[in-house]
């Protein structure tokens, strides 16, 4: 079975809508990352 990699578009959109992860607000950089992923763009981390 193949491993799932990265963050799904659906999950990224939910995070953007909620504006928080684990009860903590998103930073500006995190918001940009999740918005890009939600829009369907590939993100390169690292």
N, C-alpha and C positions, 0 to 999 in steps of 0.2 A: 504494500500500500504506500502511496506517495505521501510525503510529509507536506503539511501546509506551511507555506512560507509567508512571512510578512503579515501585514494588516489588511483585512478585507475592506473593500470599498464601503460596504454596508456598515461595518463597525466604525470606520473613520467618520462617516456621516453622522452616526449616532453621537460620537464623542464631540464633534463640532457643534451639534445641536445642544448637547448638555453643557458644554463649556467647562467640563471638569473631568478629571480622572481620579478615581478612588477618593472622591470628596475634596480634592484640591483643584484650584483653578488652573487653567492652561496658561503657559507662558506664551509670549508673542511668537517665539520660534516653533513651539508645539502647535499653535493654531495654524501657522503657515504650512507645516508638514501635514497635518490632518486635513486641511482644506484642499491641498494639492492632491492627496490620496483620494479624497471624496470626489474630486473632479475627474478622477480617472488617470491622473498623471503618474508616471512611474517615479518613485523617489529613490535617491541614492544616499544611503547613510554610511558615514565613515570615510 
